[in-house]
C-alpha cells in the first residue's frame, strides 16, 4: 500500500476519533488490529482485533509522523496528547 494512501487512511481514523470525542466519548484500547482497510475501494473499517507493535523498522511513513504516533501511544498518559484534536493537529503538521 503506498505511503500516501496509508497517511490518508490514518487521517480518516483520527477524524473518526475527533468525532467520537466531540460527542463526549473516548475511544478505549484502540490499536492497529482494529483497522481493516479495503484496498480495492480505499475504505477504512474500524473493528476489534489483536494488539500490534509500533517499531520504527516496520513504519512506512516519515520520522515526524512516527514520533507523533509514539507520543500518542506513550505508556505514561501525561506524555500523550491532551486530546484527540491535539493529536490530529500534530498528525497533520507532521
Phi and psi restraints in degrees (range 20) as a CNS / XPLOR table:
assign (resid 1 and name C) (resid 2 and name N)
       (resid 2 and name CA) (resid 2 and name C) 1.0 -63.6 20.0 2
assign (resid 2 and name N) (resid 2 and name CA)
       (resid 2 and name C) (resid 3 and name N) 1.0 147.5 20.0 2
assign (resid 2 and name C) (resid 3 and name N)
       (resid 3 and name CA) (resid 3 and name C) 1.0 -58.0 20.0 2
assign (resid 3 and name N) (resid 3 and name CA)
       (resid 3 and name C) (resid 4 and name N) 1.0 -40.5 20.0 2
assign (resid 3 and name C) (resid 4 and name N)
       (resid 4 and name CA) (resid 4 and name C) 1.0 -63.4 20.0 2
assign (resid 4 and name N) (resid 4 and name CA)
       (resid 4 and name C) (resid 5 and name N) 1.0 -33.2 20.0 2
assign (resid 4 and name C) (resid 5 and name N)
       (resid 5 and name CA) (resid 5 and name C) 1.0 -70.0 20.0 2
assign (resid 5 and name N) (resid 5 and name CA)
       (resid 5 and name C) (resid 6 and name N) 1.0 -38.5 20.0 2
assign (resid 5 and name C) (resid 6 and name N)
       (resid 6 and name CA) (resid 6 and name C) 1.0 -61.7 20.0 2
assign (resid 6 and name N) (resid 6 and name CA)
       (resid 6 and name C) (resid 7 and name N) 1.0 -45.6 20.0 2
assign (resid 6 and name C) (resid 7 and name N)
       (resid 7 and name CA) (resid 7 and name C) 1.0 -63.4 20.0 2
assign (resid 7 and name N) (resid 7 and name CA)
       (resid 7 and name C) (resid 8 and name N) 1.0 -41.7 20.0 2
assign (resid 7 and name C) (resid 8 and name N)
       (resid 8 and name CA) (resid 8 and name C) 1.0 -62.9 20.0 2
assign (resid 8 and name N) (resid 8 and name CA)
       (resid 8 and name C) (resid 9 and name N) 1.0 -40.8 20.0 2
assign (resid 8 and name C) (resid 9 and name N)
       (resid 9 and name CA) (resid 9 and name C) 1.0 -63.7 20.0 2
assign (resid 9 and name N) (resid 9 and name CA)
       (resid 9 and name C) (resid 10 and name N) 1.0 -44.3 20.0 2
assign (resid 9 and name C) (resid 10 and name N)
       (resid 10 and name CA) (resid 10 and name C) 1.0 -66.8 20.0 2
assign (resid 10 and name N) (resid 10 and name CA)
       (resid 10 and name C) (resid 11 and name N) 1.0 -34.8 20.0 2
assign (resid 10 and name C) (resid 11 and name N)
       (resid 11 and name CA) (resid 11 and name C) 1.0 -61.0 20.0 2
assign (resid 11 and name N) (resid 11 and name CA)
       (resid 11 and name C) (resid 12 and name N) 1.0 -42.8 20.0 2
assign (resid 11 and name C) (resid 12 and name N)
       (resid 12 and name CA) (resid 12 and name C) 1.0 -61.9 20.0 2
assign (resid 12 and name N) (resid 12 and name CA)
       (resid 12 and name C) (resid 13 and name N) 1.0 -42.1 20.0 2
assign (resid 12 and name C) (resid 13 and name N)
       (resid 13 and name CA) (resid 13 and name C) 1.0 -63.6 20.0 2
assign (resid 13 and name N) (resid 13 and name CA)
       (resid 13 and name C) (resid 14 and name N) 1.0 -43.0 20.0 2
assign (resid 13 and name C) (resid 14 and name N)
       (resid 14 and name CA) (resid 14 and name C) 1.0 -64.6 20.0 2
assign (resid 14 and name N) (resid 14 and name CA)
       (resid 14 and name C) (resid 15 and name N) 1.0 -39.1 20.0 2
assign (resid 14 and name C) (resid 15 and name N)
       (resid 15 and name CA) (resid 15 and name C) 1.0 -60.9 20.0 2
assign (resid 15 and name N) (resid 15 and name CA)
       (resid 15 and name C) (resid 16 and name N) 1.0 -38.1 20.0 2
assign (resid 15 and name C) (resid 16 and name N)
       (resid 16 and name CA) (resid 16 and name C) 1.0 -63.0 20.0 2
assign (resid 16 and name N) (resid 16 and name CA)
       (resid 16 and name C) (resid 17 and name N) 1.0 -40.5 20.0 2
assign (resid 16 and name C) (resid 17 and name N)
       (resid 17 and name CA) (resid 17 and name C) 1.0 -66.4 20.0 2
assign (resid 17 and name N) (resid 17 and name CA)
       (resid 17 and name C) (resid 18 and name N) 1.0 -37.5 20.0 2
assign (resid 17 and name C) (resid 18 and name N)
       (resid 18 and name CA) (resid 18 and name C) 1.0 -63.6 20.0 2
assign (resid 18 and name N) (resid 18 and name CA)
       (resid 18 and name C) (resid 19 and name N) 1.0 -42.8 20.0 2
assign (resid 18 and name C) (resid 19 and name N)
       (resid 19 and name CA) (resid 19 and name C) 1.0 -60.5 20.0 2
assign (resid 19 and name N) (resid 19 and name CA)
       (resid 19 and name C) (resid 20 and name N) 1.0 -41.7 20.0 2
assign (resid 19 and name C) (resid 20 and name N)
       (resid 20 and name CA) (resid 20 and name C) 1.0 -63.5 20.0 2
assign (resid 20 and name N) (resid 20 and name CA)
       (resid 20 and name C) (resid 21 and name N) 1.0 -46.4 20.0 2
assign (resid 20 and name C) (resid 21 and name N)
       (resid 21 and name CA) (resid 21 and name C) 1.0 -63.2 20.0 2
assign (resid 21 and name N) (resid 21 and name CA)
       (resid 21 and name C) (resid 22 and name N) 1.0 -38.5 20.0 2
assign (resid 21 and name C) (resid 22 and name N)
       (resid 22 and name CA) (resid 22 and name C) 1.0 -64.9 20.0 2
assign (resid 22 and name N) (resid 22 and name CA)
       (resid 22 and name C) (resid 23 and name N) 1.0 -17.8 20.0 2
assign (resid 22 and name C) (resid 23 and name N)
       (resid 23 and name CA) (resid 23 and name C) 1.0 -98.2 20.0 2
assign (resid 23 and name N) (resid 23 and name CA)
       (resid 23 and name C) (resid 24 and name N) 1.0 7.9 20.0 2
assign (resid 23 and name C) (resid 24 and name N)
       (resid 24 and name CA) (resid 24 and name C) 1.0 87.4 20.0 2
assign (resid 24 and name N) (resid 24 and name CA)
       (resid 24 and name C) (resid 25 and name N) 1.0 13.7 20.0 2
assign (resid 24 and name C) (resid 25 and name N)
       (resid 25 and name CA) (resid 25 and name C) 1.0 -111.5 20.0 2
assign (resid 25 and name N) (resid 25 and name CA)
       (resid 25 and name C) (resid 26 and name N) 1.0 167.6 20.0 2
assign (resid 25 and name C) (resid 26 and name N)
       (resid 26 and name CA) (resid 26 and name C) 1.0 -130.8 20.0 2
assign (resid 26 and name N) (resid 26 and name CA)
       (resid 26 and name C) (resid 27 and name N) 1.0 132.5 20.0 2
assign (resid 26 and name C) (resid 27 and name N)
       (resid 27 and name CA) (resid 27 and name C) 1.0 -74.4 20.0 2
assign (resid 27 and name N) (resid 27 and name CA)
       (resid 27 and name C) (resid 28 and name N) 1.0 125.4 20.0 2
assign (resid 27 and name C) (resid 28 and name N)
       (resid 28 and name CA) (resid 28 and name C) 1.0 -110.2 20.0 2
assign (resid 28 and name N) (resid 28 and name CA)
       (resid 28 and name C) (resid 29 and name N) 1.0 133.8 20.0 2
assign (resid 28 and name C) (resid 29 and name N)
       (resid 29 and name CA) (resid 29 and name C) 1.0 55.3 20.0 2
assign (resid 29 and name N) (resid 29 and name CA)
       (resid 29 and name C) (resid 30 and name N) 1.0 44.2 20.0 2
assign (resid 29 and name C) (resid 30 and name N)
       (resid 30 and name CA) (resid 30 and name C) 1.0 -83.0 20.0 2
assign (resid 30 and name N) (resid 30 and name CA)
       (resid 30 and name C) (resid 31 and name N) 1.0 132.5 20.0 2
assign (resid 30 and name C) (resid 31 and name N)
       (resid 31 and name CA) (resid 31 and name C) 1.0 -149.1 20.0 2
assign (resid 31 and name N) (resid 31 and name CA)
       (resid 31 and name C) (resid 32 and name N) 1.0 172.9 20.0 2
assign (resid 31 and name C) (resid 32 and name N)
       (resid 32 and name CA) (resid 32 and name C) 1.0 -58.5 20.0 2
assign (resid 32 and name N) (resid 32 and name CA)
       (resid 32 and name C) (resid 33 and name N) 1.0 -29.5 20.0 2
assign (resid 32 and name C) (resid 33 and name N)
       (resid 33 and name CA) (resid 33 and name C) 1.0 -68.6 20.0 2
assign (resid 33 and name N) (resid 33 and name CA)
       (resid 33 and name C) (resid 34 and name N) 1.0 -10.9 20.0 2
assign (resid 33 and name C) (resid 34 and name N)
       (resid 34 and name CA) (resid 34 and name C) 1.0 -88.5 20.0 2
assign (resid 34 and name N) (resid 34 and name CA)
       (resid 34 and name C) (resid 35 and name N) 1.0 0.0 20.0 2
assign (resid 34 and name C) (resid 35 and name N)
       (resid 35 and name CA) (resid 35 and name C) 1.0 -106.9 20.0 2
assign (resid 35 and name N) (resid 35 and name CA)
       (resid 35 and name C) (resid 36 and name N) 1.0 124.8 20.0 2
assign (resid 35 and name C) (resid 36 and name N)
       (resid 36 and name CA) (resid 36 and name C) 1.0 -118.9 20.0 2
assign (resid 36 and name N) (resid 36 and name CA)
       (resid 36 and name C) (resid 37 and name N) 1.0 125.7 20.0 2
assign (resid 36 and name C) (resid 37 and name N)
       (resid 37 and name CA) (resid 37 and name C) 1.0 -114.5 20.0 2
assign (resid 37 and name N) (resid 37 and name CA)
       (resid 37 and name C) (resid 38 and name N) 1.0 123.4 20.0 2
assign (resid 37 and name C) (resid 38 and name N)
       (resid 38 and name CA) (resid 38 and name C) 1.0 -85.8 20.0 2
assign (resid 38 and name N) (resid 38 and name CA)
       (resid 38 and name C) (resid 39 and name N) 1.0 101.6 20.0 2
assign (resid 38 and name C) (resid 39 and name N)
       (resid 39 and name CA) (resid 39 and name C) 1.0 -62.7 20.0 2
assign (resid 39 and name N) (resid 39 and name CA)
       (resid 39 and name C) (resid 40 and name N) 1.0 -38.1 20.0 2
assign (resid 39 and name C) (resid 40 and name N)
       (resid 40 and name CA) (resid 40 and name C) 1.0 -64.9 20.0 2
assign (resid 40 and name N) (resid 40 and name CA)
       (resid 40 and name C) (resid 41 and name N) 1.0 -38.9 20.0 2
assign (resid 40 and name C) (resid 41 and name N)
       (resid 41 and name CA) (resid 41 and name C) 1.0 -108.7 20.0 2
assign (resid 41 and name N) (resid 41 and name CA)
       (resid 41 and name C) (resid 42 and name N) 1.0 3.2 20.0 2
assign (resid 41 and name C) (resid 42 and name N)
       (resid 42 and name CA) (resid 42 and name C) 1.0 51.2 20.0 2
assign (resid 42 and name N) (resid 42 and name CA)
       (resid 42 and name C) (resid 43 and name N) 1.0 52.5 20.0 2
assign (resid 42 and name C) (resid 43 and name N)
       (resid 43 and name CA) (resid 43 and name C) 1.0 -125.1 20.0 2
assign (resid 43 and name N) (resid 43 and name CA)
       (resid 43 and name C) (resid 44 and name N) 1.0 137.5 20.0 2
assign (resid 43 and name C) (resid 44 and name N)
       (resid 44 and name CA) (resid 44 and name C) 1.0 -99.6 20.0 2
assign (resid 44 and name N) (resid 44 and name CA)
       (resid 44 and name C) (resid 45 and name N) 1.0 130.3 20.0 2
assign (resid 44 and name C) (resid 45 and name N)
       (resid 45 and name CA) (resid 45 and name C) 1.0 -112.6 20.0 2
assign (resid 45 and name N) (resid 45 and name CA)
       (resid 45 and name C) (resid 46 and name N) 1.0 136.2 20.0 2
assign (resid 45 and name C) (resid 46 and name N)
       (resid 46 and name CA) (resid 46 and name C) 1.0 -102.6 20.0 2
assign (resid 46 and name N) (resid 46 and name CA)
       (resid 46 and name C) (resid 47 and name N) 1.0 130.4 20.0 2
assign (resid 46 and name C) (resid 47 and name N)
       (resid 47 and name CA) (resid 47 and name C) 1.0 -145.9 20.0 2
assign (resid 47 and name N) (resid 47 and name CA)
       (resid 47 and name C) (resid 48 and name N) 1.0 -174.5 20.0 2
assign (resid 47 and name C) (resid 48 and name N)
       (resid 48 and name CA) (resid 48 and name C) 1.0 -93.3 20.0 2
assign (resid 48 and name N) (resid 48 and name CA)
       (resid 48 and name C) (resid 49 and name N) 1.0 149.6 20.0 2
assign (resid 48 and name C) (resid 49 and name N)
       (resid 49 and name CA) (resid 49 and name C) 1.0 -169.6 20.0 2
assign (resid 49 and name N) (resid 49 and name CA)
       (resid 49 and name C) (resid 50 and name N) 1.0 -166.4 20.0 2
assign (resid 49 and name C) (resid 50 and name N)
       (resid 50 and name CA) (resid 50 and name C) 1.0 -95.5 20.0 2
assign (resid 50 and name N) (resid 50 and name CA)
       (resid 50 and name C) (resid 51 and name N) 1.0 147.5 20.0 2
assign (resid 50 and name C) (resid 51 and name N)
       (resid 51 and name CA) (resid 51 and name C) 1.0 -70.0 20.0 2
assign (resid 51 and name N) (resid 51 and name CA)
       (resid 51 and name C) (resid 52 and name N) 1.0 138.5 20.0 2
assign (resid 51 and name C) (resid 52 and name N)
       (resid 52 and name CA) (resid 52 and name C) 1.0 -112.5 20.0 2
assign (resid 52 and name N) (resid 52 and name CA)
       (resid 52 and name C) (resid 53 and name N) 1.0 -173.4 20.0 2
assign (resid 52 and name C) (resid 53 and name N)
       (resid 53 and name CA) (resid 53 and name C) 1.0 -115.1 20.0 2
assign (resid 53 and name N) (resid 53 and name CA)
       (resid 53 and name C) (resid 54 and name N) 1.0 151.8 20.0 2
assign (resid 53 and name C) (resid 54 and name N)
       (resid 54 and name CA) (resid 54 and name C) 1.0 -108.8 20.0 2
assign (resid 54 and name N) (resid 54 and name CA)
       (resid 54 and name C) (resid 55 and name N) 1.0 82.1 20.0 2
assign (resid 54 and name C) (resid 55 and name N)
       (resid 55 and name CA) (resid 55 and name C) 1.0 -105.8 20.0 2
assign (resid 55 and name N) (resid 55 and name CA)
       (resid 55 and name C) (resid 56 and name N) 1.0 135.4 20.0 2
assign (resid 55 and name C) (resid 56 and name N)
       (resid 56 and name CA) (resid 56 and name C) 1.0 -58.1 20.0 2
assign (resid 56 and name N) (resid 56 and name CA)
       (resid 56 and name C) (resid 57 and name N) 1.0 -35.2 20.0 2
assign (resid 56 and name C) (resid 57 and name N)
       (resid 57 and name CA) (resid 57 and name C) 1.0 -68.2 20.0 2
assign (resid 57 and name N) (resid 57 and name CA)
       (resid 57 and name C) (resid 58 and name N) 1.0 -16.9 20.0 2
assign (resid 57 and name C) (resid 58 and name N)
       (resid 58 and name CA) (resid 58 and name C) 1.0 -94.6 20.0 2
assign (resid 58 and name N) (resid 58 and name CA)
       (resid 58 and name C) (resid 59 and name N) 1.0 -14.2 20.0 2
assign (resid 58 and name C) (resid 59 and name N)
       (resid 59 and name CA) (resid 59 and name C) 1.0 -73.0 20.0 2
assign (resid 59 and name N) (resid 59 and name CA)
       (resid 59 and name C) (resid 60 and name N) 1.0 134.9 20.0 2
assign (resid 59 and name C) (resid 60 and name N)
       (resid 60 and name CA) (resid 60 and name C) 1.0 -108.1 20.0 2
assign (resid 60 and name N) (resid 60 and name CA)
       (resid 60 and name C) (resid 61 and name N) 1.0 -6.2 20.0 2
assign (resid 60 and name C) (resid 61 and name N)
       (resid 61 and name CA) (resid 61 and name C) 1.0 -90.0 20.0 2
assign (resid 61 and name N) (resid 61 and name CA)
       (resid 61 and name C) (resid 62 and name N) 1.0 -171.0 20.0 2
assign (resid 61 and name C) (resid 62 and name N)
       (resid 62 and name CA) (resid 62 and name C) 1.0 -81.4 20.0 2
assign (resid 62 and name N) (resid 62 and name CA)
       (resid 62 and name C) (resid 63 and name N) 1.0 170.0 20.0 2
assign (resid 62 and name C) (resid 63 and name N)
       (resid 63 and name CA) (resid 63 and name C) 1.0 -63.7 20.0 2
assign (resid 63 and name N) (resid 63 and name CA)
       (resid 63 and name C) (resid 64 and name N) 1.0 -36.0 20.0 2
assign (resid 63 and name C) (resid 64 and name N)
       (resid 64 and name CA) (resid 64 and name C) 1.0 -64.3 20.0 2
assign (resid 64 and name N) (resid 64 and name CA)
       (resid 64 and name C) (resid 65 and name N) 1.0 -43.3 20.0 2
assign (resid 64 and name C) (resid 65 and name N)
       (resid 65 and name CA) (resid 65 and name C) 1.0 -64.1 20.0 2
assign (resid 65 and name N) (resid 65 and name CA)
       (resid 65 and name C) (resid 66 and name N) 1.0 -39.4 20.0 2
assign (resid 65 and name C) (resid 66 and name N)
       (resid 66 and name CA) (resid 66 and name C) 1.0 -59.7 20.0 2
assign (resid 66 and name N) (resid 66 and name CA)
       (resid 66 and name C) (resid 67 and name N) 1.0 -43.7 20.0 2
assign (resid 66 and name C) (resid 67 and name N)
       (resid 67 and name CA) (resid 67 and name C) 1.0 -63.4 20.0 2
assign (resid 67 and name N) (resid 67 and name CA)
       (resid 67 and name C) (resid 68 and name N) 1.0 -35.5 20.0 2
assign (resid 67 and name C) (resid 68 and name N)
       (resid 68 and name CA) (resid 68 and name C) 1.0 -63.8 20.0 2
assign (resid 68 and name N) (resid 68 and name CA)
       (resid 68 and name C) (resid 69 and name N) 1.0 -45.9 20.0 2
assign (resid 68 and name C) (resid 69 and name N)
       (resid 69 and name CA) (resid 69 and name C) 1.0 -62.6 20.0 2
assign (resid 69 and name N) (resid 69 and name CA)
       (resid 69 and name C) (resid 70 and name N) 1.0 -43.7 20.0 2
assign (resid 69 and name C) (resid 70 and name N)
       (resid 70 and name CA) (resid 70 and name C) 1.0 -61.5 20.0 2
assign (resid 70 and name N) (resid 70 and name CA)
       (resid 70 and name C) (resid 71 and name N) 1.0 -42.0 20.0 2
assign (resid 70 and name C) (resid 71 and name N)
       (resid 71 and name CA) (resid 71 and name C) 1.0 -63.8 20.0 2
assign (resid 71 and name N) (resid 71 and name CA)
       (resid 71 and name C) (resid 72 and name N) 1.0 -38.1 20.0 2
assign (resid 71 and name C) (resid 72 and name N)
       (resid 72 and name CA) (resid 72 and name C) 1.0 -68.4 20.0 2
assign (resid 72 and name N) (resid 72 and name CA)
       (resid 72 and name C) (resid 73 and name N) 1.0 -23.6 20.0 2
assign (resid 72 and name C) (resid 73 and name N)
       (resid 73 and name CA) (resid 73 and name C) 1.0 -112.1 20.0 2
assign (resid 73 and name N) (resid 73 and name CA)
       (resid 73 and name C) (resid 74 and name N) 1.0 17.4 20.0 2
assign (resid 73 and name C) (resid 74 and name N)
       (resid 74 and name CA) (resid 74 and name C) 1.0 -56.0 20.0 2
assign (resid 74 and name N) (resid 74 and name CA)
       (resid 74 and name C) (resid 75 and name N) 1.0 141.3 20.0 2
assign (resid 74 and name C) (resid 75 and name N)
       (resid 75 and name CA) (resid 75 and name C) 1.0 -65.5 20.0 2
assign (resid 75 and name N) (resid 75 and name CA)
       (resid 75 and name C) (resid 76 and name N) 1.0 -36.5 20.0 2
assign (resid 75 and name C) (resid 76 and name N)
       (resid 76 and name CA) (resid 76 and name C) 1.0 -82.1 20.0 2
assign (resid 76 and name N) (resid 76 and name CA)
       (resid 76 and name C) (resid 77 and name N) 1.0 111.9 20.0 2
assign (resid 76 and name C) (resid 77 and name N)
       (resid 77 and name CA) (resid 77 and name C) 1.0 -57.3 20.0 2
assign (resid 77 and name N) (resid 77 and name CA)
       (resid 77 and name C) (resid 78 and name N) 1.0 -28.3 20.0 2
assign (resid 77 and name C) (resid 78 and name N)
       (resid 78 and name CA) (resid 78 and name C) 1.0 -68.1 20.0 2
assign (resid 78 and name N) (resid 78 and name CA)
       (resid 78 and name C) (resid 79 and name N) 1.0 -17.8 20.0 2
assign (resid 78 and name C) (resid 79 and name N)
       (resid 79 and name CA) (resid 79 and name C) 1.0 -95.1 20.0 2
assign (resid 79 and name N) (resid 79 and name CA)
       (resid 79 and name C) (resid 80 and name N) 1.0 -5.4 20.0 2
assign (resid 79 and name C) (resid 80 and name N)
       (resid 80 and name CA) (resid 80 and name C) 1.0 -84.4 20.0 2
assign (resid 80 and name N) (resid 80 and name CA)
       (resid 80 and name C) (resid 81 and name N) 1.0 172.6 20.0 2
assign (resid 80 and name C) (resid 81 and name N)
       (resid 81 and name CA) (resid 81 and name C) 1.0 -66.1 20.0 2
assign (resid 81 and name N) (resid 81 and name CA)
       (resid 81 and name C) (resid 82 and name N) 1.0 146.8 20.0 2
assign (resid 81 and name C) (resid 82 and name N)
       (resid 82 and name CA) (resid 82 and name C) 1.0 -70.6 20.0 2
assign (resid 82 and name N) (resid 82 and name CA)
       (resid 82 and name C) (resid 83 and name N) 1.0 -24.5 20.0 2
assign (resid 82 and name C) (resid 83 and name N)
       (resid 83 and name CA) (resid 83 and name C) 1.0 -153.8 20.0 2
assign (resid 83 and name N) (resid 83 and name CA)
       (resid 83 and name C) (resid 84 and name N) 1.0 164.3 20.0 2
assign (resid 83 and name C) (resid 84 and name N)
       (resid 84 and name CA) (resid 84 and name C) 1.0 -70.0 20.0 2
assign (resid 84 and name N) (resid 84 and name CA)
       (resid 84 and name C) (resid 85 and name N) 1.0 -27.0 20.0 2
assign (resid 84 and name C) (resid 85 and name N)
       (resid 85 and name CA) (resid 85 and name C) 1.0 -64.2 20.0 2
assign (resid 85 and name N) (resid 85 and name CA)
       (resid 85 and name C) (resid 86 and name N) 1.0 -43.4 20.0 2
assign (resid 85 and name C) (resid 86 and name N)
       (resid 86 and name CA) (resid 86 and name C) 1.0 -62.4 20.0 2
assign (resid 86 and name N) (resid 86 and name CA)
       (resid 86 and name C) (resid 87 and name N) 1.0 -40.1 20.0 2
assign (resid 86 and name C) (resid 87 and name N)
       (resid 87 and name CA) (resid 87 and name C) 1.0 -61.6 20.0 2
assign (resid 87 and name N) (resid 87 and name CA)
       (resid 87 and name C) (resid 88 and name N) 1.0 -46.7 20.0 2
assign (resid 87 and name C) (resid 88 and name N)
       (resid 88 and name CA) (resid 88 and name C) 1.0 -61.6 20.0 2
assign (resid 88 and name N) (resid 88 and name CA)
       (resid 88 and name C) (resid 89 and name N) 1.0 -40.3 20.0 2
assign (resid 88 and name C) (resid 89 and name N)
       (resid 89 and name CA) (resid 89 and name C) 1.0 -62.7 20.0 2
assign (resid 89 and name N) (resid 89 and name CA)
       (resid 89 and name C) (resid 90 and name N) 1.0 -43.6 20.0 2
assign (resid 89 and name C) (resid 90 and name N)
       (resid 90 and name CA) (resid 90 and name C) 1.0 -64.7 20.0 2
assign (resid 90 and name N) (resid 90 and name CA)
       (resid 90 and name C) (resid 91 and name N) 1.0 -41.8 20.0 2
assign (resid 90 and name C) (resid 91 and name N)
       (resid 91 and name CA) (resid 91 and name C) 1.0 -59.2 20.0 2
assign (resid 91 and name N) (resid 91 and name CA)
       (resid 91 and name C) (resid 92 and name N) 1.0 -47.5 20.0 2
assign (resid 91 and name C) (resid 92 and name N)
       (resid 92 and name CA) (resid 92 and name C) 1.0 -72.6 20.0 2
assign (resid 92 and name N) (resid 92 and name CA)
       (resid 92 and name C) (resid 93 and name N) 1.0 -22.3 20.0 2
assign (resid 92 and name C) (resid 93 and name N)
       (resid 93 and name CA) (resid 93 and name C) 1.0 -83.2 20.0 2
assign (resid 93 and name N) (resid 93 and name CA)
       (resid 93 and name C) (resid 94 and name N) 1.0 -18.4 20.0 2
